[in-house]
Amino acid sequence: MNTLPRIAIYGTGMIGNYLGGRLHAHAHVRFIARPRVAATLRQYGLTVSDLHGHQQYVAPHALDVHTQPEAAGDTELVLVTVKSAATTEVAHELSKVLAPGTPVISFQNGVRNADELRASLPSHRVFAGMVPFNVTQPEPGHFHQGSSGDLMAERSADLESFLPAFAASGLPIQLRDDMQAVLWAKLLINLNNPLNALSGLPLRDELAQQPWRRCLALLQREGLQVLKVAGIRPAQLTPLPANWLPSVLSLPNALFQRVAARMLAIDPLARSSTWDDLQTGRRTEVDYVNGEIVRLAMSKGLRAPANAHIVALIRKAEQSYVRQDADALLNALRTAA
Ligand SMILES: NC(=O)c1ccc[n+]([C@@H]2O[C@H](COP(=O)([O-])OP(=O)(O)OC[C@H]3O[C@@H](n4cnc5c(N)ncnc54)[C@H](OP(=O)(O)O)[C@@H]3O)[C@@H](O)[C@H]2O)c1
């Protein structure tokens, strides 16, 4: 008897293809992709690998790839893996095809995607999720997890039956009671995404340089102040509490390397998705990350000038990418703040 769960991945890019490839042996995975992504999967198949040495390949004929929303209709769980700007459109598409009650997990960055999905899917069960690791595409059809961490999602009995398939796929999900706090903590970490993109460096090389880390520390301090005024306490996602991270980031290189090695594994390929977006000429998620701090600050009668400066720089880079110098950017952020 075949009891594998039927799981749709809605919007397969870096994260969706990686999750789908890993889940493939333990679930019936249906990929809902843009035509260009579907063509790549049909030509090259799907390879997934990770920093721990795992690698698996799924041949094109074994992939269930679709380009129409209707394909999500008869699945038992939907993972939404589009960028935040596409959530409203996806919610609308899913509302027309999903059976009522079908659970949906938003595996997206940002703090408001699950609510946005819920607004259009009132008779479905929508859960916030979080992907802690980075995924890159070193070659067509190959998706590589370049940093460590477990998936997280809102605790619910509705998700229990799917957990074994995720665990068997090497993607254990931690169910949490504090997902909004988790999303804010992840957002503080993601304040580095635009810096990584502007550095033009792999994540590990960028974080090895103190001036880049000081830029991030400055953005995080500003974010933490705004969250405090708003009464939001970010969850602790690393061995150290979120409000210690700016001090750790500011340490001299040798000391930082020692502390960081205990907190997070990053391989030489890892880069932020903002970098990928700028390289491929797509709009970034900066409005939903640094922009979220700016928006929250304004709603409390405050300003977040350093994060606002980064939003403006990324807007420019979306038009024409220019690598930034870390020391010059640090000066500009200090002046702005
Ligand atoms: N990449 C990472 O390392 C990483 C790590 C952790 C979390 N995340 C988060 O995970 C989410 C997904 O990121 P990603 O990097 O995987 O994004 P991505 O590579 O851009 O993948 C999203 C895919 O969904 C497609 N799409 C958008 N709307 C669609 C629709 N209505 N129907 C079908 N496909 C649609 C996009 O196509 P178009 O480009 O044509 O719109 C794109 O191919 C984001 O919130 C991101 O912040 C990413």
Ligand as a Chemical Component Dictionary entry (heavy atoms), coordinates in Angstrom:
data_LIG
# 
_chem_comp.id                   LIG 
_chem_comp.type                 NON-POLYMER 
_chem_comp.pdbx_formal_charge   0 
_chem_comp.three_letter_code    LIG 
# 
loop_
_chem_comp_atom.comp_id 
_chem_comp_atom.atom_id 
_chem_comp_atom.alt_atom_id 
_chem_comp_atom.type_symbol 
_chem_comp_atom.charge 
_chem_comp_atom.model_Cartn_x 
_chem_comp_atom.model_Cartn_y 
_chem_comp_atom.model_Cartn_z 
_chem_comp_atom.pdbx_ordinal 
LIG N1  N1  N 0  17.163 31.393 -1.333  1  
LIG C1  C1  C 0  17.502 31.211 -0.051  2  
LIG O1  O1  O 0  18.631 30.859 0.261   3  
LIG C2  C2  C 0  16.470 31.407 1.038   4  
LIG C3  C3  C 0  16.784 30.992 2.334   5  
LIG C4  C4  C 0  15.815 31.077 3.336   6  
LIG C5  C5  C 0  14.566 31.615 3.032   7  
LIG N2  N2  N 1  14.310 32.050 1.767   8  
LIG C6  C6  C 0  12.982 32.605 1.514   9  
LIG O2  O2  O 0  12.212 31.641 0.793   10 
LIG C7  C7  C 0  11.309 32.309 -0.093  11 
LIG C8  C8  C 0  11.579 31.817 -1.507  12 
LIG O3  O3  O 0  12.886 32.266 -1.868  13 
LIG P1  P1  P 0  13.662 31.668 -3.124  14 
LIG O4  O4  O 0  15.045 32.185 -3.021  15 
LIG O5  O5  O -1 13.405 30.220 -3.250  16 
LIG O6  O6  O 0  12.893 32.455 -4.298  17 
LIG P2  P2  P 0  12.988 32.186 -5.874  18 
LIG O7  O7  O 0  14.262 31.466 -6.184  19 
LIG O8  O8  O 0  12.690 33.472 -6.521  20 
LIG O9  O9  O 0  11.820 31.150 -6.127  21 
LIG C9  C9  C 0  10.452 31.489 -6.182  22 
LIG C10 C10 C 0  9.909  30.961 -7.490  23 
LIG O10 O10 O 0  8.491  31.076 -7.456  24 
LIG C11 C11 C 0  8.090  31.560 -8.735  25 
LIG N3  N3  N 0  6.737  32.128 -8.658  26 
LIG C12 C12 C 0  6.365  33.359 -8.241  27 
LIG N4  N4  N 0  5.022  33.471 -8.329  28 
LIG C13 C13 C 0  4.564  32.299 -8.810  29 
LIG C14 C14 C 0  3.273  31.824 -9.125  30 
LIG N5  N5  N 0  2.192  32.587 -8.957  31 
LIG N6  N6  N 0  3.144  30.571 -9.615  32 
LIG C15 C15 C 0  4.244  29.778 -9.789  33 
LIG N7  N7  N 0  5.500  30.183 -9.510  34 
LIG C16 C16 C 0  5.646  31.427 -9.025  35 
LIG C17 C17 C 0  9.138  32.573 -9.085  36 
LIG O11 O11 O 0  9.096  32.929 -10.425 37 
LIG P3  P3  P 0  9.314  34.492 -10.867 38 
LIG O12 O12 O 0  10.749 34.816 -10.507 39 
LIG O13 O13 O 0  9.042  34.485 -12.320 40 
LIG O14 O14 O 0  8.352  35.315 -10.083 41 
LIG C18 C18 C 0  10.395 31.774 -8.700  42 
LIG O15 O15 O 0  10.739 30.884 -9.737  43 
LIG C19 C19 C 0  11.575 33.803 0.085   44 
LIG O16 O16 O 0  10.684 34.364 1.013   45 
LIG C20 C20 C 0  12.996 33.841 0.635   46 
LIG O17 O17 O 0  13.273 34.993 1.400   47 
LIG C21 C21 C 0  15.224 31.950 0.757   48 
# 
loop_
_chem_comp_bond.comp_id 
_chem_comp_bond.atom_id_1 
_chem_comp_bond.atom_id_2 
_chem_comp_bond.value_order 
_chem_comp_bond.pdbx_ordinal 
LIG N1  C1  SING 1  
LIG C1  O1  DOUB 2  
LIG C1  C2  SING 3  
LIG C2  C3  SING 4  
LIG C2  C21 DOUB 5  
LIG C3  C4  DOUB 6  
LIG C4  C5  SING 7  
LIG C5  N2  DOUB 8  
LIG N2  C6  SING 9  
LIG N2  C21 SING 10 
LIG C6  O2  SING 11 
LIG C6  C20 SING 12 
LIG O2  C7  SING 13 
LIG C7  C8  SING 14 
LIG C7  C19 SING 15 
LIG C8  O3  SING 16 
LIG O3  P1  SING 17 
LIG P1  O4  DOUB 18 
LIG P1  O5  SING 19 
LIG P1  O6  SING 20 
LIG O6  P2  SING 21 
LIG P2  O7  DOUB 22 
LIG P2  O8  SING 23 
LIG P2  O9  SING 24 
LIG O9  C9  SING 25 
LIG C9  C10 SING 26 
LIG C10 O10 SING 27 
LIG C10 C18 SING 28 
LIG O10 C11 SING 29 
LIG C11 N3  SING 30 
LIG C11 C17 SING 31 
LIG N3  C12 SING 32 
LIG N3  C16 SING 33 
LIG C12 N4  DOUB 34 
LIG N4  C13 SING 35 
LIG C13 C14 SING 36 
LIG C13 C16 DOUB 37 
LIG C14 N5  SING 38 
LIG C14 N6  DOUB 39 
LIG N6  C15 SING 40 
LIG C15 N7  DOUB 41 
LIG N7  C16 SING 42 
LIG C17 O11 SING 43 
LIG C17 C18 SING 44 
LIG O11 P3  SING 45 
LIG P3  O12 DOUB 46 
LIG P3  O13 SING 47 
LIG P3  O14 SING 48 
LIG C18 O15 SING 49 
LIG C19 O16 SING 50 
LIG C19 C20 SING 51 
LIG C20 O17 SING 52 
# 
